Amino acid sequence: MIVLVHGVPETAALWDHLRKRLDGDSVALSLPGFANPRPDGFGATKEEYVDWLVAALEEVGGPVDLVGHDWGAALTYRVATIRGDLLRSWAADVANVMHPEYSWHDFAQLLQTPGAGEEFFGSQAGVPASDLAAGYEAMGVPAADTGGLVPLGDPVMASCIMDLYRSAGPRLFRDWGDAMTPTSAPGLVLHAADDPFGEERLSGEVAIMLGARAATLTGVGHWWALQDPEQAATVLNGFHASLS
């Protein structure tokens, strides 16, 4: 079973085109609070999302082939390093966020700042969905697929995003770096060549740290699963087939 985990600010619909092209059964998980309710008492910290993902994988049964994007990638790296018994393999992008030299991008730092994050999300509450869609299109998301992302005016999602980022400052390596050693399950670090949130050198060094393979997706940016699902499926299917 292939299990896919989306990121911020997205829904499981991010994976729809890719799933049609994957060899084998798959399921796309929805992060709590993203186009679904925030569970009572859920603090939306990075550790709580890891615990949620571990529980979800245990429920699916396995071992599974885990694929993560954006924050789903960060959760994938953490699970791969502490609960490799749940995995047959893993694949994820933006590995640079796990590097000891990495600093959060400017937008993440804004969301981590009390007051500034709330002000930003408040400013988005009245923005028409068509304008939000246009903004996503400007970042490379195909017009037909902007529905795979969550409106930034969603107050439930906004609260989860801020709590998640604020639990992760100043860098993920501070809390998770002790486990960043070769994983028991084979891994694949994906680098989208035009991703403004990716850093090829740092991602490559993280791949070495984890004993993982590395692959570059050409001609695509952060939302590679929407921009070129055929290329992504070719890479993932090849990786999974090599493990048989």
N, C-alpha and C positions, 0 to 999 in steps of 0.2 A: 504494500500500500504506500502510495506517495502522499505525504501530508504537506500542505502549503500554508504558510503563515504570512499575512500581509503586514504592512507597516502603517505609517502616519502620513497624512490623514486619509486612510483608505478603508475599503471594505473587502470582503472575500471575493467580490465580483472582479477584483483586479486580475484574478487568475483564470477567468472564464475561457478566454481564447487559448491560453496555453494548455489548459487541462484537456481540451479537445484533441490536442496533438501529442500528448504524452502517451507512452507505451505503458499500459497497466492502469489499474484502478487508482483513483485519487480522491482526496477530500480537502477542501479549503476551509480552514478554521477562521472564525471571526473573533477578533480580540474583544474582550469584555468592554462595553462602553462605546463601541464603534458601530453605529447604526443598530445597536441593540442595547438593552438596559445595562446600567452599571450595577453589579450585584450589591446587595446590602452589606455594608462593612468593608467593601473592597477599596483599598487605599490607592490602587493603580500605580504602585511603585514598581520598579524594575524587578524586584525580588518576587512580588506578588504575581506579576505576569509570567515569570519563569515557573513559579509553582503551578499557575493555571495551565501552562503549556505541558508541563510534566504530567499533570493529571489528565489532560486531554489525550496525550500520547498513550498513557496507560490504558485509557478507555478504548482507544482505537485498537490497541493490541499490536504486536509487532514481532520483530523489529521493523521499523518503517524507514522509508527514504524521506527525510525531512528537507524541505526547501523553504528558505526564508528570504524576505525582502525588507530593506529598511530596518525599522525596529524589529520586524519579524526575523531579520538576519541576526541582529544582536542577540535575540532570545535563542536563536538556533545555535550560535557559537557557545552560549552559556550551557545549553543542554548538552551539546556535543562534548563539552569538556568536563561536565560533572555527572551526566547520566547517559553515557555512551551505550549502556546496556539496552536502552530503548530504541536504538538506531541500527539500521543496516548501513545507512550512509547519510551524509548531510551535504547540502549545497546552499550557499548564501552569498549575497553581494555586500558592498560597502564594508569590507573587512577592516578598512582603515580606522573605523571607529573603535576597534579593539586594540589598536596600537598604543604603546606607552607614550608616543610623541603626539598623539592626536589631541587636538583641541576642538570643542564643539563649534559648529558653524554659527554665524551671526544670528540667524533666526532662532536656533536652539537656545542661544544665550539670552535672547530676548524673552523667550518663553520661560526660561529658568529664573527670570528676575521678577520677584513679587511686585505686583502693580502693573508693570509693563506688559506682562503676558495677559493679564485680565483686560487691560485697556485694548490690546490688539484684538482679542476675541470679541470684545464688546463692539468694536468698530466693524466687525464682520457680520454682526447679527442681522442687519438690515440690507445686506448686499444681495441683489437678485441672483438667483441661481444661474441665470444666463451669463452674468458678469463673472461669477466664479468659474464657470465652465470655460469662458474665454481666457481666464488667467491660466487654467490648467493647459489649455491648448497652446498657449504661448511658451509653456515649459515642455512641450513635446508630446503631450497626451493627445491621441487621435480624438477628433470631435465626437465621434460616436461612442467613445469610452469614458467620457468625463463622469458618467454615472458610477463608475467604479471607485470614485473618490468621495469622501464625505464632506458636505458643506461645512466650511469653517465657522459658520454661525451656530452649529449644533452645540448647545451648552453642555450636554453630557459628554460628548467627545472632547470638547474644549477642556473640561475639568480633568479628564483622564490624561490628555496630552500634557498639560501643565504638571500634574502630579508625577507622571512618568519621567519627564525631563528633569524635574527638580530632584528626583531621587537619583539622578545619574550624573550629577556634577561633581567635580569639574571634568572628569573623564571616567569612562567605564573601566579602564585598566586599573584604576586605584582600588576598586572593589573586587574585580574579577580577574585581575592579571595573574594571581597565584595559580590559577588553573589553566593558564594558556600554554599548554604543552601538547605534544602529539596526541591526537584523539584515538580512541580504540576503534571507532568506526571510520571508514574512509571518507574523506571530505573533498569538496570542490569549492574553491573561492572564485566567484564570478566578478569580473570587473567590466562594467559598461563604459566603453571608451569615452562617451560624451557626458558622463554623469557629473554634474557640478558638485555633488556631495561625495564623490569618490576620489581617492588618491592612489594612483597605481603603485607607486613605490611602497607606501605603507601597507597596502593590501597584499602585495607580493611578499613582504616580510612577515605579515601575519600568517599567510599560507605556509611559509617555511616553519614558523613557530608551531603550527598545528599539524605539521606533517601532511599537508593537504596538497592536492593538485590545484592548478590555477588555469583559468580560461578567460579570454577577452571576448566580449560581445561587441562587434563593430557596428558603427553607424547608429547607435542607440544611446539614450541617456538613462536617467534615473528610472523611468517607467518602461524598461525594456520588455517586460512581459506584455505590455499593451502595444508597444511600437513595432516589435518584430517577434511575435510568438513563435514563428516558424524557426528562426535562428535559435531562440532559447530552447525550444523543444529538441532540436537536433543535438545541442550540447548536452542537455540533461539526459536524453535518451541514450546517447553514446556513453555517458558516464555510468548510468545505471546498468547498461548492458555489459560494460567492462567488469562489473562486479560478480556477474553470474558464473 
